[in-house]
Amino acid sequence: MADLSTSYLGLNLKNPIIAASSSLTGNLDNVKKCEDAGAGAVVLKSLFEEQITSDKNRMIGDMNFDAHTDAYDFFNAVGTDYYLDEYLGLVEDAKKSLSVPVIASVNCISPGQWTDYAERFENIGADALELNMFILPSNISTSGDTIEDTYLKILKNVKKNTNIPVSIKIGYHFSGMGNFINRAVKNGANGVVLFNRFYKIDIDIDKIELKSSPIISEPSEIHLALQWIALMAGEVPADFSAATGVHDAEGVIKHLLAGASSVQLCSTLLKNGVGRITDILRGLEEWMDKKEYGKISDFNGILSQENSSHPEAYERSQFIKSVVGLS
Ligand SMILES: Cc1cc2nc3c(=O)[nH]c(=O)nc-3n(C[C@H](O)[C@H](O)[C@H](O)COP(=O)(O)O)c2cc1C
């Protein structure tokens, strides 16, 4: 029987399947079900940076501190960390109930005061912290450099405040993707999750109004992450976790061949239930047996650009044949 174990962020995973951060992983029952179905690790639903600061700000905003600056200091320092405490409770409960690694997640947009709290995830037992970073680059006055510097500052501040491994989960809005990933790793990122999938708009032409695009991804969305995992794995010294569009064992196998050390599943679990993890693991094992691979490292990354005898094939970005008749 094939050995599915792998290493991600320095953690030993019994297999490369991670239940991705979503509403599904926002409660103990569900994360336990993910473990029971075979998940090698879970990423808990993201706590929003704004949640860490919001209660405190609301309390402070509601009160008149003119005559009581001590009270301001009290609320500011002690605060009412309702959301944070609730989230830390989830981390703690998950750690008590699960034997697989539990990765906490924060959705962050600024390197502000919230980063001081990073150590609390470690103290409560989180095995790692995933920083779900996304600033929509739509502000016409904000340069890409400014946004990238913000991401790196968040990362540096978090790393300063915790010793657990930290991964960054990013989108694909970078003109210098390879350079940014490399700088993030140099600034302490132990792992990189490629890619997050964001809410996008659609338009209802009957009602003539905005609507949401599909929340659930399609298997055809796998290719962007596949290409970037193949380009970066081995080139940058970090663990890569694949995300978006992985719905079956075939998708997982492709990412492992490209060089991902773990693969995150979300949409397929929301659509088919967490039992899907068991099916996918079975499919992975069957394929490994068929190909006579005894362990993941026998084939992990063999189709990354770094290990390829045709590295140029990974950087081709135009369909030349259809334009000028060349293949
Ligand atoms: C309903 C829903 C909630 C999500 N919530 C989070 C979240 O809190 N934090 C996060 O990092 N990603 C979140 N995601 C993104 C997923 O973790 C995942 O990266 C994305 O859906 C792409 O993977 P998939 O194609 O397997 O769905 C969410 C996705 C969905 C559909």
Ligand as a Chemical Component Dictionary entry (heavy atoms), coordinates in Angstrom:
data_LIG
# 
_chem_comp.id                   LIG 
_chem_comp.type                 NON-POLYMER 
_chem_comp.pdbx_formal_charge   0 
_chem_comp.three_letter_code    LIG 
# 
loop_
_chem_comp_atom.comp_id 
_chem_comp_atom.atom_id 
_chem_comp_atom.alt_atom_id 
_chem_comp_atom.type_symbol 
_chem_comp_atom.charge 
_chem_comp_atom.model_Cartn_x 
_chem_comp_atom.model_Cartn_y 
_chem_comp_atom.model_Cartn_z 
_chem_comp_atom.pdbx_ordinal 
LIG C1  C1  C 0 -17.956 29.852 0.847  1  
LIG C2  C2  C 0 -16.442 30.038 0.828  2  
LIG C3  C3  C 0 -15.822 30.603 1.936  3  
LIG C4  C4  C 0 -14.440 30.815 1.915  4  
LIG N1  N1  N 0 -13.842 31.368 3.013  5  
LIG C5  C5  C 0 -12.490 31.503 3.016  6  
LIG C6  C6  C 0 -11.825 32.021 4.155  7  
LIG O1  O1  O 0 -12.435 32.361 5.180  8  
LIG N2  N2  N 0 -10.475 32.147 4.099  9  
LIG C7  C7  C 0 -9.740  31.777 2.995  10 
LIG O2  O2  O 0 -8.506  31.896 3.015  11 
LIG N3  N3  N 0 -10.354 31.280 1.904  12 
LIG C8  C8  C 0 -11.692 31.137 1.892  13 
LIG N4  N4  N 0 -12.301 30.609 0.793  14 
LIG C9  C9  C 0 -11.468 30.208 -0.364 15 
LIG C10 C10 C 0 -11.158 28.722 -0.338 16 
LIG O3  O3  O 0 -10.374 28.372 0.784  17 
LIG C11 C11 C 0 -10.402 28.268 -1.588 18 
LIG O4  O4  O 0 -9.106  28.820 -1.584 19 
LIG C12 C12 C 0 -11.098 28.670 -2.874 20 
LIG O5  O5  O 0 -12.472 28.409 -2.806 21 
LIG C13 C13 C 0 -10.507 27.929 -4.069 22 
LIG O6  O6  O 0 -10.533 26.529 -3.878 23 
LIG P1  P1  P 0 -11.678 25.584 -4.517 24 
LIG O7  O7  O 0 -11.591 25.715 -5.983 25 
LIG O8  O8  O 0 -11.348 24.219 -4.007 26 
LIG O9  O9  O 0 -12.975 26.100 -4.000 27 
LIG C14 C14 C 0 -13.682 30.416 0.782  28 
LIG C15 C15 C 0 -14.333 29.833 -0.315 29 
LIG C16 C16 C 0 -15.693 29.635 -0.292 30 
LIG C17 C17 C 0 -16.343 29.003 -1.491 31 
# 
loop_
_chem_comp_bond.comp_id 
_chem_comp_bond.atom_id_1 
_chem_comp_bond.atom_id_2 
_chem_comp_bond.value_order 
_chem_comp_bond.pdbx_ordinal 
LIG C1  C2  SING 1  
LIG C2  C3  SING 2  
LIG C2  C16 DOUB 3  
LIG C3  C4  DOUB 4  
LIG C4  N1  SING 5  
LIG C4  C14 SING 6  
LIG N1  C5  DOUB 7  
LIG C5  C6  SING 8  
LIG C5  C8  SING 9  
LIG C6  O1  DOUB 10 
LIG C6  N2  SING 11 
LIG N2  C7  SING 12 
LIG C7  O2  DOUB 13 
LIG C7  N3  SING 14 
LIG N3  C8  DOUB 15 
LIG C8  N4  SING 16 
LIG N4  C9  SING 17 
LIG N4  C14 SING 18 
LIG C9  C10 SING 19 
LIG C10 O3  SING 20 
LIG C10 C11 SING 21 
LIG C11 O4  SING 22 
LIG C11 C12 SING 23 
LIG C12 O5  SING 24 
LIG C12 C13 SING 25 
LIG C13 O6  SING 26 
LIG O6  P1  SING 27 
LIG P1  O7  DOUB 28 
LIG P1  O8  SING 29 
LIG P1  O9  SING 30 
LIG C14 C15 DOUB 31 
LIG C15 C16 SING 32 
LIG C16 C17 SING 33 
# 
